[in-house]
Amino acid sequence: MDAITLRQMAEERGIALSEEQLAQFERYYELLVEWNEKMNLTGITEKPQVYEKHFYDSITPAFYYDFTNVRNLIDVGSGAGFPGIPLKICFPALKITILDSLNKRLVFLQEVVRQLRLKEVVFLHSRAEDAGRDKKYREQFDIATARAVARMNVLSELCIPFVKPGGAFLVMKGANVEEELNEGKKAIKTLGGKTEKVETFELPEERSERNIIIIRKQQKTPSAYPRKAGTPAKKPIV
């Protein structure tokens, strides 16, 4: 996949990308490869694969969820900026908060944001469990996103506390999500969420399966959650 294909695929889904936005994706790719030599950001560096498995994959939540009235989003465990930065490029009016526990990744992303001239991007160096208890972030977001961070019963506790009642948690997963969803049922409900739908699709060229789980926040998260850092992974809600 290349920039032109990305633009065509996005256009088919109602997302129009300008020359400037395509140039931003191109510069993002260059910075990713350049910085990847100094630190481990991604195992994928071939251009067609980065465009498909990182850039295209990152914008797929917007194919299944209407982003037109979304004001702010938190990307939990963003890593090299996925899906937060590609979504920000596509939706420049979106205010995004990028949360990661590893500061050196945030240093890379600050440089990406500077060079791409992206506005309204906040960086949060924290564990999700700590930030989720902070009034400044708790239940302050229209959307939380997470991609390949943890299993559903753990991930729900890390992400749902950030979402406002009425908002959504968009979970990006690979193949075979049924078992994880089953396992995460109790956690999702306990934290105030309800699974609204699961969208299954394939990456256009590689054909590997992807799933987007849309969890609607129905009520406030009980004050006992999230538990202290490390506890959700050690003792998931089951």
Residue pairs with C-beta under 8 A, 6 or more apart in sequence:
1 9
1 48
1 49
1 51
1 52
1 55
1 56
1 204
1 205
2 47
2 48
2 51
3 22
3 25
3 26
3 51
5 51
5 204
6 17
6 22
6 25
6 51
6 55
6 56
7 17
7 22
9 56
9 204
10 16
10 17
10 59
10 90
11 17
13 62
13 63
15 59
15 62
15 90
17 90
21 89
21 90
24 89
24 116
24 118
25 51
25 55
25 86
25 89
27 115
27 116
28 55
28 81
28 85
28 86
28 89
28 112
28 116
29 47
29 50
29 51
29 55
31 108
31 111
31 112
31 115
32 41
32 42
32 45
32 50
32 54
32 80
33 45
33 50
35 41
35 108
35 111
36 42
36 45
39 104
39 105
39 108
41 79
41 80
41 105
41 108
42 50
42 54
42 79
42 80
44 50
44 53
44 54
48 205
49 206
52 203
52 204
52 205
52 206
53 203
53 206
54 80
54 82
54 86
55 86
56 203
56 204
57 82
57 83
57 147
57 172
57 203
57 210
58 82
58 83
58 84
58 85
58 86
58 87
58 147
59 83
59 86
59 87
59 90
60 172
60 201
60 210
60 212
61 67
61 83
61 87
61 145
61 170
61 172
61 212
62 87
62 90
62 91
63 199
63 201
64 197
64 199
64 212
64 214
65 143
65 168
65 170
65 212
65 214
67 87
67 91
67 94
69 142
70 91
70 94
70 142
70 143
71 94
71 95
71 142
72 94
72 95
72 96
72 97
72 140
72 141
72 142
72 143
73 84
73 87
73 94
73 95
73 96
73 97
73 141
73 142
73 143
73 144
73 145
74 96
74 97
74 98
74 99
74 124
74 137
74 141
74 143
74 144
74 145
74 162
75 81
75 83
75 84
75 87
75 96
75 97
75 98
75 99
75 144
75 145
75 146
76 99
76 128
76 144
76 145
76 146
76 149
76 158
76 159
76 162
77 99
77 100
77 101
77 128
77 146
77 147
77 149
77 150
77 158
78 84
78 85
78 98
78 99
78 100
78 105
78 109
79 100
79 105
79 147
80 105
80 108
80 109
81 98
81 108
81 109
81 112
82 147
83 145
83 147
83 172
84 96
84 98
84 145
85 98
85 109
85 112
85 113
85 116
85 118
87 94
87 96
87 145
88 94
88 96
88 118
88 121
89 116
89 118
92 118
92 119
94 120
95 120
95 121
95 122
96 120
96 121
96 122
97 121
97 122
97 123
97 124
97 137
97 141
98 106
98 109
98 121
98 122
98 123
98 124
99 124
99 126
99 128
99 131
100 106
100 109
100 124
100 125
101 125
101 126
101 127
101 128
103 125
106 123
106 125
109 123
110 123
112 118
113 121
124 131
124 137
127 229
128 158
128 159
128 162
128 226
129 157
129 158
129 226
129 227
129 228
129 229
129 230
129 231
129 232
130 229
131 137
131 162
132 138
132 158
132 161
132 162
132 225
132 226
133 161
133 226
137 162
138 161
138 162
138 221
139 161
139 162
139 163
139 164
139 165
139 220
139 221
140 162
140 164
141 162
141 163
141 164
141 167
142 163
142 164
142 167
142 168
143 163
143 167
143 168
143 169
143 170
144 159
144 160
144 162
144 163
144 167
144 168
144 169
144 170
145 169
145 170
145 171
145 172
146 155
146 158
146 159
146 169
146 171
146 172
147 172
148 172
148 173
148 174
149 155
149 158
150 158
150 232
150 233
151 180
151 183
151 184
151 236
152 171
152 177
152 180
152 181
152 183
152 184
152 187
152 188
152 213
153 180
153 183
153 184
153 186
153 187
153 236
153 237
153 238
154 187
154 232
154 233
154 236
155 171
155 184
156 169
156 184
156 187
156 188
156 191
156 193
156 215
156 237
157 187
157 191
157 225
157 226
157 227
157 232
157 236
157 237
158 226
158 232
159 169
159 171
160 169
160 188
160 191
160 192
160 193
160 215
160 217
160 221
161 191
161 221
161 225
161 226
163 169
163 193
163 217
164 217
165 192
165 217
165 218
165 219
165 220
166 216
166 217
167 216
167 217
168 196
168 214
168 215
168 216
168 217
169 193
169 214
169 215
169 217
170 212
170 213
170 214
170 215
171 212
171 213
171 215
172 210
172 211
172 212
173 180
173 210
173 211
173 212
173 213
174 208
174 209
174 210
174 211
175 208
175 209
175 210
175 211
176 209
177 198
177 211
177 213
181 195
181 198
181 213
183 238
185 195
186 237
186 238
187 236
187 237
187 238
188 194
188 195
188 215
190 222
190 225
190 237
191 221
191 222
191 225
191 237
192 217
192 218
192 219
192 220
192 221
192 222
193 215
193 216
193 217
193 218
194 215
194 216
194 218
195 213
195 214
195 215
196 214
196 215
196 216
197 213
197 214
198 211
198 212
198 213
198 214
199 211
199 212
199 214
200 209
200 210
200 211
201 209
201 210
201 211
201 212
202 208
202 209
202 210
203 210
226 232
227 235
